[in-house]
Amino acid sequence: MTQAESNRQSGLLELHIAVLLFGGTALFSKLIPLGALDITLLRCLIAATALALLVKASKSRLRLDSSKDYFIAIGLGIVVSLHWVTYFASMQLSSVAIGMIAFFTYPVMTVLVEPFFTGSPIKKVDIISGLVVLTGVILLIPEANLGNDVTLGIAIGILSAIFFTVRNLLHKRYFSAYSGSKAMFYQTAVAVIFLAPWHTIELGQIEQNVWWMILLLGVVFTAAPHALFTAALRHLSAKTVSLVSCLQPFYGAMLALLFLGETLDLKTTIGGFLVVATSIFETQQSRKQPKVAPSKN
């Protein structure tokens, strides 16, 4: 086996572990008995600390290159915090699988919105993809009433996808020069400052076993997969990274089945298949040339 083949295999392993951990993040919406905002705040606090140590351990500096970049980091951090709060809220209202499927409308959102940033025309195939995803989401909805928790969870999951799409497009245009670890350190640190005034719990009231889960979420399921994801990018094309990343809803659904006992009915499975399959198709179409992929959840 050549060195290049060995690097590719190790990169694929790192990538699948990272995507598996990103999928596992969703479990904590059910495992941690706190509101979505409080989970996000504590997750970001732990993750920002771990990421700062990671950047320092790699002998990189934490400072950004220009004062303008700090303002960009603030904007990205606010959008990321809104994305994560709605991400967890969606799953708390519905289920891990449904929340992740609703969130995974973001790849199609990206190809529909990105032309407004680049000035390129929208392709007919992308409009068709959007209609297929819409069909998939409709199949997820139990009733057209936001008074239904599942329907509300789907709506909030789509809102989370909108925030994530905005964050990725802004990150790609203004902040992609920085490593994934450094970029996420600033975004999680800003999220802590932004969300802190809205928290609803006292830290002293959190039980020890809950703290262990928060620590697990912040370090193993946030900081670690971002580091693995960044490492995988060194040996794999952006197209490969993006396609494997589309396994995130599958991994999340399987983990929810194993650890939470959540199952999917046929209608939800078909809707999820339409959304994820279209995301894979659009990802493949939009990654003809290697380019840096955005950081994940």
N, C-alpha and C positions, 0 to 999 in steps of 0.2 A: 504494500500500500504506500503510495506517495505521500509526502507531507501535505500536499494540497487536499488530497482525499481524506486524510486523517483530520485536518482542520475543518473540513466540511462536515464530517460525521460528528465531531465534537460540537460544532456550531449548531447542527440540527438537534442534538441532545439538549444543549443549553436552551435552544429556542422552545422545544416542546415542554421542558420543565417550566420555563417562564410563562408560557401560555396556559399550562395546567394551573400554575399558581394564580395567574390573573383570573382564571375561571373560578378558582376556589375562593377568591375574595368575596364573591357574592354570598357564600354561606354565612358570613359573619353578620349579614343583615338579619338573619334569623337566630344565630347563636348568641349574639351580644344583646342583652335585654335593655338596650338604650335606644333613644330616638336617632333618626338618620343623621341629624346635624351633629349630635354629640359623638356618634361613632366616627363621623368624618373628621371632626376636630381632633379627637384623641389619636386617630389613625395618622393624621398629618403631623401631629406633634412628635410621635414616635418615629415616623418615617423621615421627617426632616432631620432629626438627630442622627439617625442611622446613616442617611445619605451624606450628611456633612462629614461624618467619620470616614465614610467610604471615599469621598473625594480627597480628603486629607491623606488617607492611606495610599491612594494612587499617586501621591506627591504632586497633585494639581492644586492650584490656588482657587479659593472660593470666590475671589473678587471677579466681577464682570469687567468686560473690556471698556465699556463707556457708560457714562451716566444715563444716557438714553435707554440703555438696556435694562436698567433698574426699573424704569417706568413700564417697559414692556413686560418685565417679570411680574410686576404688580397686577397688570391687566390679565395676564395669563393665569396667575394664582387665583384671582377672583373667579374667573371662568371655570377653572378646575374645581374649585370648592363648590360652586353651584352644580357642576356636573356630578360630583361624587355624592352630594346630599340627595339630589334627585335620583341617582342610581340606586342608593340604598333604600330610599323611600319607596321607589317603584316595587322592589322585591318584598318589602315589608307589607305592602298592600296586596300584592298578588302572590307570586311564587318566584323562586330563583330562576327557573327556566323561562317563564313568561317575561319577567323583567329583563333578562339578558337578551331574549329574542327582540323585544321592543327596542332595547338599546342598540342592537346590532343592525338597525336601519341606517346607522351613521355612514357606512361605506357608500351606500347609494345616495344619501344626502350630500356627501362630499362631491361625487361626480356631477351632481346637479347644480351645486352651488359654486364649485371651483371655477367654472368658466366666467363668472362675474368678477373674479379676482384676476384671472389671466387674460380675459378678453377674447377667449376662443369660443366658438359656437357650441351650443349643446347638441349632442348627437341624438338621432331618433332612437337608437338602441338604448340610450340612457333613460329616455322618457318611458320606454316600454319597461325597463327595469324598475323604474319608480312605480309604475302601475302594478307590476307583479308584487312588489314589496307591500304596496297598499292592500292588495288582495290578501296577502299573508297576514297582515296586521288585523284586517277585518275578521279573518277566521279565528283570531285569538280572542276577540271581544265577545263576552257572554251576552251582553245587552247594551244597547246604545244609551247608557245612562251613567253619568259620572257619580251617581249615588252608589253604584256598584263598585266595591273595592277593587276588583280585578280590572274593570274598565278604567278606573282612575289610575291604577298602577301602570297600565299600558300607556296611558296618556302622559304620565310623569316619566316613564321610561323613554318615550319618544322625545320629551323635553330634554332629558339627560343626553340623548343622542345629538340633539341640536347644539347643546353647550359643548359637547365633545368635538363635533364637527368644526365649530367656530374656533375652539382652542387649537385643533390640529392645523387648520389653515393659517392662523396667526403665528403659531409656532414655526411652521414650515417657512413662512415668509420673513419673519423677523428674529427668530431665536435658534435656528437650526445649526448655528456655528458651534454651539456648546454641546458637551457630552450629555447623554441622557441622565446620568446621575446628578450633574451640576444643575441642569435645567429643572429636574424634578425637585431638587433641594429647594430652589428658590420658590417654585410653585407651591410646594407643601408648606414652606415657612410662611409665605404670604397668606395661604389658606387659614393657618392657625390664627394669625392676627385678624383676618377678616371675619372669621366665624366666632372668635372668642366672646365678643359682646352678646352673642345670641344663645350661649349655652344654657341649659336648663337643669344641670345637675351640679352637686358639690363633689369634688374629687374624693373627699374623705368618705363619702357614702357608697363608693363603688367597692364591691366585694373583691377579695383577692383573686378568685377564679376568673372573674370578669377582666381584671387587670392582665392576667396571663393571656387571655384571648385577644385583648387589645394589643399587647406586646407581639403576639404571634401575627396578628393582622398587619401591624406597622412594619415589622422587620422581615418576616418570612414571606408574607403575601404582598408586600409593597416595595420595600427597598431591594430585597433579593431579586425578584423577577425583573426589576428595572435594570439591575446590574447584569443579569444573565442576558436580557434582551439586547443590551448595548454590546456585550461581548459577542453575541451571535451575529450581529451586523457586520463584524469584521471579516467573517468567513463566508457569508451567504449573500445572495442577491436580495435586493429589496422586494422583488417579486415573490421569492420563496418565503421570506419573512412574513409578508402580508397574507399569503395563501395559508400558511400554517396558523397564523393568528386568527383566521376565520374558524378554527376549531374551538375557539374559546366558549361559545354557547354550548357546544357538545360536551366539552369537559365540565362546564358548570352544571349542566343538566345531569350528567352521570354522577358527579360528586353529591348533588342534591338528592339524587335517588339513593345513594349509598348511605349518606350521613343524616339526611333529614326525612327519608322515606317519601319524597315528593315524586309523584308519577304524572305522566302526560296522557290526556285522552287523544283520540285519533284526530279530532279537529285541530287541536293545538299542535300536534305533531306535524300535520300537513302545513299549517300556517308557518310554523317554525322552519320547516324544510324550504318553503318558498322564499322566506326572508334570507336565510343563511346561504342557500344555493345562489341566489341573485347577488348577494354580497361577494361570494367567491368569484362569480362570473365578472362582476364589475372590477374587483380587485385585479383579476388576471388581465382584463382589458386595459386597465389604467397603469399597469406596471410593465409595459413593454420594454422600457429602458430602466436599468438599475438606478435607484435613487434612495435617499435616506428615508426610512419609514418613521412615522411618528411614534412617540412613546405610547404605551398602552395603559390599562387600568392598573 
